[in-house]
Amino acid sequence: MPILLAIEGAAAQGVLWGVMVLGVYLTFRLLNVADLTVDGSFATGGAVTAVLILKGMNPVLTLPVVFIAGCLTGLATGFMNTKLKINVLLASILTQLALYSVNIRIMGKSNIPLLGSPTMMRKFSAVIGNRLNNTQISLLMGTIIVIALIALIYWFFGTEMGSAIRATGNNERMVRTLGVNTDNMKILGLMLSNGLVALSGALVAQSQGYADVGMGTGTIVIGLASIIIGEVIFGARFGFWYALLSVIFGSIIYRIVISIVLQLGLKSTDMKLLTALIVAISLSVPVFKAKIDRRRHFLRNAPENEADTRRHASSEKIPVTDQNFGPGR
């Protein structure tokens, strides 16, 4: 059935884009920053991997180079924010704006096709004897990469440096009093985030068979939507590793929803409107949930509260007798 094939493709894309969501999660939840650099660094990842593949480099070996390139974009934002004292939101917008020109410089044009080029998916397909199609290979490889990245992120943020980054986002003043250079922690967090985003851009470019200068447009919104969806559906239960896993599932669910809606007849030009609605609804769900919980708590304790109020009023009441108005009063 066409809709099942669409869901399979959406799941594969959700996993590959999930690497980007991990990067956005690091800044949005750990550093409390909405970093708009990701719209540019995602395309940087696709541009770098496409150029290196066409120059003959092994597609797997392009990934470390892509990660470093993404880290440099985060370094630019972090430097402007911490050293030049530019607001982080404005600094990320400036970096994103500059990356549009940088990415065209890297590619030499606005679009590079990879049709026929030895991407990771094609190499893996040749190894297993072409038993899986490109979508299934993308899903399998994306799953392996995501599991490995979650394990690495979980380990790193359990180290002293990783804990310092988390503490910086939680309470910057307190961490500074402990002798930690919070500026360096912010820069490192932004670098790691954009390195992951660029890595996701490289995987998506190799999967879809081309790199485009505009492929990162709206990346931050997609990342935030995936994070909120994952948190709303799966909640916070078992710890940091569970939070990382939940945002990956949020990315998959987001892609599946988009795919199903498109299959039902919505135009592709309406995707940005749909994305905005999904983000708005996802952000409002916790607010309504909190209101419902407070209402339930009030109704559950209303009889007890009313009884306590009556007892308190009766104990405070002064009886009116003739003695209250006797001589000398």
VOGU-3710 file (C-alpha; in Angstrom, 3 decimals, decimal comma):
1> mpillaiega> 0,000/0,000/0,000  1,272/3,496/-0,825  0,617/4,815/2,667  2,663/2,004/4,267  5,558/2,712/1,919  5,257/6,386/2,800  5,391/5,563/6,518  8,491/3,418/5,971  10,197/6,270/4,140  9,102/8,735/6,821
11> aaqgvlwgvm> 10,537/6,532/9,558  13,872/6,357/7,718  13,964/10,130/7,314  12,889/10,573/10,933  15,885/8,575/12,159  18,352/10,476/9,962  16,864/13,829/10,970  16,865/12,530/14,531  20,617/13,130/14,667  19,839/16,813/14,072
21> vlgvyltfrl> 17,185/16,696/16,811  19,816/15,431/19,253  21,927/18,474/18,415  19,017/20,866/18,885  18,166/19,156/22,183  21,646/19,888/23,552  21,228/23,638/23,139  17,481/23,954/23,674  17,194/21,823/26,821  20,719/21,717/28,278
31> lnvadltvdg> 21,892/25,265/27,493  18,407/26,849/27,358  19,184/28,417/23,968  17,205/28,330/20,715  20,174/28,226/18,323  19,175/29,278/14,805  22,626/28,383/13,483  21,285/24,904/12,757  19,428/26,091/9,656  22,816/26,851/8,113
41> sfatggavta> 24,965/24,117/9,660  22,580/21,405/8,441  23,157/22,544/4,853  26,892/22,828/5,586  26,946/19,125/6,432  25,268/18,243/3,139  27,528/20,559/1,149  30,778/19,260/2,655  29,925/15,580/2,280  28,740/16,062/-1,322
51> vlilkgmnpv> 31,911/17,888/-2,392  34,208/15,357/-0,697  32,362/12,387/-2,211  32,626/13,878/-5,703  36,352/14,395/-5,107  36,738/10,683/-4,420  36,760/10,476/-0,613  35,161/7,486/1,074  31,645/8,573/2,149  32,184/7,187/5,655
61> ltlpvvfiag> 35,387/9,206/6,081  33,548/12,389/5,145  31,530/12,191/8,369  34,374/13,222/10,758  35,185/16,137/8,423  31,519/17,118/8,371  31,353/16,993/12,166  34,366/19,307/12,449  32,836/21,711/9,908  29,639/21,785/11,955
71> cltglatgfm> 31,619/22,435/15,140  33,225/25,452/13,459  29,803/26,945/12,727  28,890/26,539/16,388  32,221/28,096/17,350  31,368/31,188/15,297  28,052/31,631/17,110  29,608/30,944/20,500  32,459/33,389/19,895  30,112/36,211/18,937
81> ntklkinvll> 27,917/35,505/21,942  30,572/35,086/24,647  33,463/37,234/23,445  31,713/39,950/21,448  28,712/39,979/23,831  26,173/39,708/21,020  22,830/38,235/22,065  22,915/34,504/21,331  19,762/34,653/19,207  21,164/37,467/17,064
91> asiltqlaly> 24,583/35,782/16,911  23,011/32,567/15,615  21,003/34,501/13,020  24,196/36,220/11,811  26,011/32,884/11,523  23,062/31,323/9,720  22,982/34,249/7,298  26,707/33,987/6,610  26,518/30,221/6,104  24,232/30,622/3,110
101> svnirimgks> 27,080/32,266/1,191  29,677/29,935/2,706  27,740/26,844/1,626  27,459/28,108/-1,954  31,208/28,770/-1,871  31,810/25,197/-0,707  29,626/23,651/-3,415  30,371/26,160/-6,153  26,664/26,200/-6,994  23,351/25,929/-5,199
111> nipllgsptm> 22,793/22,206/-5,761  25,026/19,129/-6,140  23,451/15,841/-7,295  24,925/12,586/-5,975  23,165/10,271/-8,418  25,561/7,449/-9,247  28,078/8,561/-6,634  29,317/6,037/-4,024  27,292/7,090/-0,991  27,205/5,100/2,262
121> mrkfsavign> 23,826/3,647/1,353  24,992/2,407/-2,045  28,168/0,887/-0,605  26,213/-0,915/2,100  23,680/-2,134/-0,454  26,508/-3,595/-2,562  27,969/-5,360/0,480  24,702/-7,114/1,397  23,909/-7,957/-2,215  21,137/-5,431/-2,924
131> rlnntqisll> 18,651/-7,282/-0,726  17,297/-4,039/0,752  16,083/-0,896/-0,957  17,495/2,557/-0,259  14,787/3,406/2,296  15,386/0,247/4,316  19,151/0,756/4,221  18,756/4,357/5,374  16,548/3,202/8,251  19,003/0,486/9,288
141> mgtiiviali> 22,107/2,655/9,070  20,378/5,590/10,720  19,277/3,391/13,629  22,818/2,087/14,171  24,304/5,600/14,046  21,644/7,032/16,382  22,186/4,294/18,983  25,942/4,867/18,873  25,509/8,653/19,202  23,093/8,344/22,137
151> aliywffgte> 25,616/6,102/23,920  28,433/8,619/23,279  26,336/11,620/24,346  25,183/9,818/27,493  28,780/8,972/28,365  30,155/12,438/27,613  27,559/14,315/29,649  28,356/12,061/32,567  31,970/13,258/32,568  33,193/16,298/34,485
161> mgsairatgn> 33,191/18,505/31,382  29,782/17,313/30,228  28,343/17,890/33,693  29,798/21,420/33,634  27,954/22,119/30,357  24,685/20,875/31,833  25,228/22,884/35,002  25,970/26,013/32,955  22,576/25,802/31,303  20,900/25,069/34,627
171> nermvrtlgv> 22,487/27,772/36,817  25,242/29,795/35,176  25,966/32,029/38,174  26,440/29,151/40,575  28,752/27,314/38,183  30,840/30,462/37,685  31,343/30,769/41,441  32,771/27,243/41,405  35,537/28,370/39,055  34,110/27,002/35,795
181> ntdnmkilgl> 34,596/29,110/32,666  30,968/29,255/31,555  31,866/31,012/28,285  33,946/28,020/27,238  31,142/25,659/28,260  28,649/27,574/26,103  30,994/27,516/23,129  31,636/23,791/23,552  27,917/23,072/23,813  27,166/25,039/20,658
191> mlsnglvals> 30,011/23,303/18,833  28,805/19,811/19,766  25,227/20,711/18,849  26,069/22,031/15,399  28,507/19,178/14,802  25,607/16,744/15,241  23,340/18,888/13,059  25,935/18,933/10,262  26,341/15,170/10,623  22,595/14,780/10,142
201> galvaqsqgy> 22,755/16,991/7,046  25,451/14,749/5,582  23,403/11,588/6,214  20,263/13,126/4,716  22,181/14,339/1,647  23,658/10,887/1,056  20,257/9,252/1,539  18,271/11,557/-0,752  21,040/11,754/-3,363  21,764/15,478/-3,467
211> advgmgtgti> 22,884/18,453/-1,398  21,143/21,791/-1,678  21,940/25,177/-0,179  18,364/25,486/1,087  18,033/21,995/2,548  18,363/23,330/6,096  15,525/25,854/5,888  13,201/25,410/8,859  15,517/22,935/10,587  15,188/24,618/13,992
221> viglasiiig> 11,394/24,427/13,835  11,486/20,748/12,871  13,940/20,072/15,686  11,812/21,869/18,282  8,658/20,125/17,056  10,322/16,719/17,367  11,592/17,500/20,875  8,212/18,699/22,127  6,356/15,771/20,534  8,768/13,292/22,112
231> evifgarfgf> 8,503/14,911/25,538  4,709/15,195/25,444  4,131/11,600/24,326  6,853/9,798/26,286  7,387/12,180/29,207  10,375/12,323/31,569  10,707/9,006/33,365  13,999/7,137/33,482  16,764/9,685/33,058  18,934/11,403/30,476
241> wyallsvifg> 19,260/8,426/28,126  15,466/8,133/27,990  15,137/11,826/27,140  17,580/11,413/24,244  15,705/8,367/22,988  12,325/10,079/23,278  13,339/12,972/21,003  14,419/10,458/18,343  10,966/8,874/18,487  9,531/12,390/18,387
251> siiyrivisi> 11,396/12,982/15,124  10,048/9,733/13,659  6,466/10,533/14,744  6,746/14,025/13,281  7,866/12,656/9,906  5,143/10,004/9,898  2,450/12,603/10,639  3,724/14,804/7,815  3,824/11,813/5,448  0,283/10,666/6,276
261> vlqlglkstd> -1,128/14,177/5,878  0,555/14,532/2,487  -0,847/11,149/1,455  -4,312/12,384/2,389  -4,046/15,181/-0,151  -2,396/18,162/1,528  -0,123/20,097/-0,819  3,616/20,027/-0,199  3,606/23,833/-0,186  1,489/23,679/2,992
271> mklltaliva> 4,131/21,767/4,945  5,497/24,841/6,698  2,007/25,802/7,822  1,460/22,261/9,071  4,810/22,305/10,871  3,937/25,584/12,590  0,597/24,150/13,707  2,240/20,989/15,041  4,766/23,028/17,030  2,058/25,354/18,398
281> islsvpvfka> -0,158/22,426/19,425  2,767/20,514/20,940  3,859/23,546/22,966  0,321/24,152/24,208  -0,310/20,558/25,308  1,806/20,832/28,512  -0,013/24,069/29,428  -3,456/22,495/29,089  -2,250/19,345/30,837  -1,047/21,392/33,820
291> kidrrrhflr> -4,399/23,210/33,987  -6,318/19,929/33,878  -4,113/18,442/36,615  -4,638/21,497/38,828  -8,392/21,322/38,241  -8,480/17,614/39,123  -6,419/18,246/42,251  -8,768/21,054/43,329  -11,904/18,958/42,763  -10,386/15,958/44,537
301> napeneadtr> -9,540/18,019/47,636  -12,570/20,369/47,534  -14,624/18,532/50,243  -11,648/18,434/52,595  -10,855/22,102/51,974  -14,479/23,076/52,635  -14,584/21,092/55,877  -11,318/22,649/57,053  -12,675/26,112/56,287  -15,833/25,493/58,309
311> rhassekipv> -13,904/24,114/61,275  -11,539/27,080/61,179  -14,453/29,558/61,022  -16,284/27,918/63,942  -13,146/27,926/66,101  -12,527/31,630/65,430  -16,134/32,743/66,038  -16,719/34,744/69,294  -20,136/34,041/70,895  -22,287/37,112/71,453
321> tdqnfgpgr> -23,603/37,235/75,081  -24,659/39,871/77,602  -21,318/39,558/79,355  -19,596/41,025/76,283  -21,433/44,292/76,790  -21,411/44,478/80,603  -20,238/47,431/82,752  -16,808/48,734/82,000  -16,784/47,433/78,442
//
